[in-house]
């Protein structure tokens, strides 16, 4: 049986109404492959599934819709992989309820790379977003793929950080492979397709329904070698990914936060429960490979600055600070402060997350 025939038969099986993933697994296991299921008689099918489901399968032997679907996916350069396929990651087979089909846009080889999932709040602090991007960028330098879910906040920051670091990134969707959610991430979706892969277990036009996202998280952790939680509230969806990671035997890393910061409540609890506390990408690299890497978050401390410039720069950290506060703390003239801030911005030593606010640039 050719790969094309295999995919068409799998599309046929998944397209039969009322035949869910558990039933598919039973059938594919019993009959060895999709061809065996297709060729089975009602009586043979009824030995494995209920008579109602056996009747549905036996009465739906037309491959026309599946063949048309296959052509549509091929026209859009969407690859369809399954257990046993050269691009289907071996580590995914060892998780509970692994997907029987995955739709992939971009480079499917990225899914099999060493990878760290980076997840967190959809409404992070600027510090959280910057840190997620920094970790992803540093991991990219070690050929470690960043895996996340294309959501707002930490997910988006991590994807962007990996791309900016010249690395690969994989986005696992909780909706159809051709659906961009949230819509504001359309440009990022395209960038990830160029610099990694978009993955979903859902085919064309499947809407982003709430119940699909927790299921999506099992794939995020399943194709990763570890999960980094950057910022998470006490009942964050990111903690579901961490739970899946623990069930799957993956390492869980957590970024510590201030004890009164609600965005850090979930990550701090993870650390108390045994997650590995990380403060530098080198912590993850050492845990994965046993080698130490030097990553200095504040490497710009070594830049050659005048005393006035050092004064201004010393009052800018990883939390946004308003220009009035910089002026007051530095006791520098307004015009001079503005001039130095523009220079620091131009040289790429600081960033402006919002009008009048400044933070240090760490990646």
C-alpha positions in Angstrom: 0.0 0.0 0.0 1.4 3.4 -1.0 1.6 6.3 1.4 -1.1 8.1 -0.6 -3.5 5.1 -0.4 -2.8 4.8 3.4 -3.6 8.5 3.9 -6.8 8.4 1.8 -8.0 5.3 3.8 -7.2 7.0 7.1 -9.1 10.1 5.9 -12.0 7.9 5.0 -12.0 6.3 8.4 -11.9 9.6 10.3 -14.6 11.0 8.1 -17.2 8.4 9.2 -19.6 10.1 11.6 -19.5 8.6 15.1 -16.2 6.9 14.7 -13.9 8.6 17.2 -10.2 8.3 17.9 -10.6 5.5 20.4 -12.7 3.4 18.0 -10.1 4.1 15.2 -7.3 2.9 17.5 -9.2 -0.3 18.2 -9.8 -1.0 14.5 -6.3 -0.1 13.3 -4.8 -2.2 16.0 -7.0 -5.2 15.3 -6.8 -5.1 11.5 -3.2 -3.9 11.4 -3.8 -0.9 9.1 -6.5 1.2 7.4 -6.6 -1.1 4.4 -7.6 -4.0 6.7 -10.4 -1.9 8.2 -11.7 -0.9 4.8 -11.7 -4.5 3.5 -13.4 -6.0 6.6 -16.9 -7.2 6.4 -19.7 -6.2 8.8 -19.3 -9.5 10.8 -15.5 -8.9 11.1 -16.0 -5.3 12.2 -18.7 -6.3 14.7 -16.0 -8.5 16.5 -14.2 -5.3 17.4 -16.8 -2.5 17.8 -20.5 -2.2 18.4 -22.9 -3.4 15.8 -24.1 0.2 15.2 -20.5 1.3 14.5 -19.8 -1.8 12.4 -22.9 -1.0 10.3 -21.8 2.6 9.8 -18.4 1.5 8.6 -19.7 -1.3 6.3 -22.2 1.1 4.8 -19.7 3.8 4.0 -17.1 2.4 1.6 -17.0 5.3 -0.8 -13.5 6.9 -1.0 -14.6 9.8 -3.2 -14.7 12.4 -0.4 -11.4 11.2 1.1 -9.7 11.3 -2.3 -11.0 14.9 -2.9 -9.8 15.9 0.6 -6.4 14.4 -0.1 -6.0 16.5 -3.2 -7.0 19.7 -1.3 -4.4 19.0 1.3 -1.8 18.3 -1.3 -2.6 21.5 -3.2 -2.0 23.5 -0.1 1.3 21.7 0.8 -0.2 20.2 3.9 1.4 16.9 4.8 -0.6 14.2 6.6 1.4 12.0 8.9 0.4 9.0 11.1 2.0 6.4 13.4 4.7 4.7 11.3 5.2 7.6 9.0 8.8 8.8 8.6 7.9 12.2 10.1 5.7 11.0 12.9 7.8 11.5 16.2 8.5 8.3 18.1 8.2 10.0 21.4 4.6 10.9 20.6 3.7 7.2 20.4 4.4 6.8 24.1 1.8 9.2 25.3 -1.8 8.4 26.2 -4.3 8.9 23.4 -1.7 9.8 20.7 -3.2 11.2 17.5 -3.8 8.8 14.6 -3.4 11.7 12.1 -1.5 14.9 12.2 -1.7 17.7 9.6 1.5 19.6 9.1 2.3 22.8 7.3 6.0 23.8 6.9 8.9 21.5 7.7 7.8 18.2 9.3 11.3 17.4 10.3 11.1 20.1 13.0 8.6 17.9 14.9 11.3 15.3 15.5 13.9 17.7 16.7 15.0 18.1 20.3 12.4 20.5 21.7 11.3 22.5 24.7 7.7 23.5 25.0 7.4 27.1 26.3 4.0 28.0 27.7 2.4 30.5 30.0 -0.2 33.2 30.5 -2.2 34.7 27.6 -2.0 38.0 29.5 1.6 38.1 30.7 3.6 40.9 32.1 6.2 42.5 29.9 8.8 40.7 31.9 7.2 37.4 31.2 7.0 38.0 27.4 10.6 39.2 27.3 11.9 36.3 29.3 10.0 33.7 27.1 11.5 35.3 24.0 15.0 35.3 25.5 14.8 31.7 26.6 13.5 30.6 23.2 16.2 32.6 21.4 19.0 31.1 23.5 17.6 27.6 23.0 17.6 28.2 19.2 21.3 28.7 19.4 21.6 25.2 20.7 19.4 23.7 17.9 16.6 23.2 20.4 13.2 23.7 18.8 10.7 25.9 20.7 7.2 24.3 20.8 4.1 26.2 21.8 0.5 26.8 20.9 0.3 30.1 18.9 -1.9 31.7 21.6 -1.6 35.3 22.7 1.0 36.2 25.3 3.8 33.8 26.3 3.2 31.4 23.3 3.5 34.2 20.8 6.6 35.7 22.5 8.3 32.2 22.5 7.6 31.6 18.8 9.0 35.1 17.9 12.0 34.6 20.2 12.9 31.3 18.4 12.6 32.9 15.0 14.6 36.0 16.0 17.3 33.6 17.3 17.5 31.9 14.0 16.0 28.7 15.2 13.0 26.4 14.6 9.7 26.6 16.2 6.5 24.4 16.1 3.0 25.7 16.8 0.4 23.1 17.8 -3.1 24.3 17.1 -6.4 23.6 18.9 -8.3 24.2 15.7 -8.2 23.3 12.0 -4.8 23.3 10.2 -5.9 26.2 8.0 -7.5 28.3 10.8 -5.4 31.1 12.3 -6.4 31.6 16.0 -6.2 34.2 17.3 -6.7 36.0 14.0 -4.2 38.7 15.1 -1.4 36.0 14.7 -1.9 35.6 11.0 1.6 37.1 10.2 3.2 35.0 13.0 1.4 31.8 11.6 3.1 32.5 8.2 6.5 33.1 9.8 6.3 29.8 11.8 5.4 28.0 8.6 8.6 29.3 7.0 10.8 28.7 10.1 9.4 25.5 11.5 6.0 23.8 11.4 2.3 24.3 12.1 0.7 21.1 13.5 -2.9 20.1 14.2 -4.8 16.9 14.6 -7.8 18.8 13.1 -8.3 19.1 9.4 -9.8 21.9 7.3 -12.0 24.5 8.8 -12.4 23.1 12.3 -13.4 26.0 14.6 -11.4 26.7 17.8 -13.7 25.2 20.3 -12.7 25.4 24.0 -12.6 21.6 24.6 -10.0 21.1 21.9 -7.3 23.2 23.6 -6.7 20.9 26.6 -6.4 18.0 24.2 -4.0 20.1 22.0 -1.7 20.5 25.1 -1.0 16.7 25.2 0.6 17.0 21.8 2.6 20.1 22.8 4.2 18.2 25.7 4.2 14.9 23.8 6.6 16.1 21.1 8.8 18.0 23.5 11.7 16.9 25.7 10.6 19.2 28.5 8.1 22.0 29.3 9.0 25.4 30.5 6.2 27.3 32.2 7.1 31.0 32.2 4.1 32.7 33.9 0.9 31.1 35.0 -1.9 32.0 37.4 -3.1 29.4 39.9 -5.7 28.0 37.5 -3.9 28.6 34.2 -4.4 26.4 31.2 -0.6 26.2 31.0 -0.7 24.0 34.1 -2.6 21.4 32.1 0.4 21.1 29.7 2.6 20.7 32.8 0.4 18.0 34.1 0.5 16.2 30.7 4.3 16.5 30.8 4.6 14.9 34.2 2.3 12.0 33.1 4.4 11.6 30.0 7.7 11.5 31.9 8.9 14.9 30.6 10.9 17.3 32.7 9.0 20.4 33.9 10.8 23.7 34.2 9.4 26.8 35.9 10.5 30.4 36.0 10.2 31.7 39.6 8.3 34.9 40.3 7.6 37.4 43.0 5.4 35.8 45.8 2.7 38.5 45.5 2.5 38.4 41.8 -0.6 36.6 40.6 1.0 35.8 37.3 3.7 33.8 39.2 1.4 31.9 41.5 1.1 28.9 39.2 4.8 28.7 38.5 5.8 29.1 42.1 3.5 26.3 43.0 5.0 24.1 40.4 8.5 24.7 41.9 7.1 23.8 45.4 5.7 20.6 43.9 9.1 19.6 42.4 9.4 21.3 39.0 13.0 22.4 38.2 13.5 26.1 39.0 15.3 27.8 36.1 16.7 31.3 36.0 18.8 31.0 32.9 18.5 29.0 29.6 21.8 27.4 30.5 19.9 25.6 33.3 17.8 23.8 30.7 20.7 23.1 28.5 22.7 21.6 31.4 19.7 19.4 32.4 19.3 18.2 28.8 22.9 17.6 27.8 25.0 17.9 31.0 27.0 20.7 29.6 27.2 24.3 30.9 26.6 27.3 28.6 27.3 30.9 29.5 24.2 33.0 29.0 24.4 36.3 30.7 20.9 37.9 30.8 22.5 41.3 31.6 25.3 41.0 29.1 24.7 44.6 28.0 26.2 45.6 31.4 29.5 45.3 29.6 28.7 47.9 27.0 30.9 51.0 26.9 28.8 53.8 28.3 29.6 57.2 29.7 28.8 58.0 33.3 25.6 59.8 32.3 24.5 56.9 30.1 25.3 54.3 32.8 23.2 56.4 35.2 20.2 56.3 33.0 20.7 52.7 32.0 21.0 51.6 35.6 17.4 52.6 36.3 16.0 50.5 33.5 15.3 46.8 34.2 13.0 44.0 33.0 9.9 45.7 34.3 8.6 48.7 32.3 9.6 52.0 33.8 8.0 55.4 32.9 10.3 58.2 31.7 9.3 60.4 34.6 10.6 57.8 37.0 13.8 57.5 35.1 14.3 61.3 35.2 13.5 61.5 39.0 15.8 58.6 40.0 18.7 59.6 37.7 18.4 63.3 38.6 19.3 64.0 35.1 18.0 66.9 33.0 14.9 66.1 31.0 16.4 66.9 27.5 19.6 65.0 28.3 17.6 62.0 29.6 15.5 61.9 26.4 18.6 62.1 24.3 20.3 59.2 26.1 17.1 57.1 25.9 16.9 57.6 22.1 20.6 56.6 21.8 20.0 53.5 23.9 17.0 52.6 21.8 18.9 53.2 18.6 21.8 50.9 19.7 19.3 48.2 20.7 20.2 48.2 24.4 16.6 49.0 25.5 13.1 48.6 24.2 9.9 50.7 24.4 6.9 48.4 25.1 4.6 51.4 25.3 4.8 55.1 24.8 6.9 56.6 27.5 7.9 53.2 29.1 11.3 51.5 28.8 12.8 48.1 29.5 16.2 46.5 28.9 16.5 44.4 25.8 17.7 40.9 26.6 17.2 39.3 23.2 
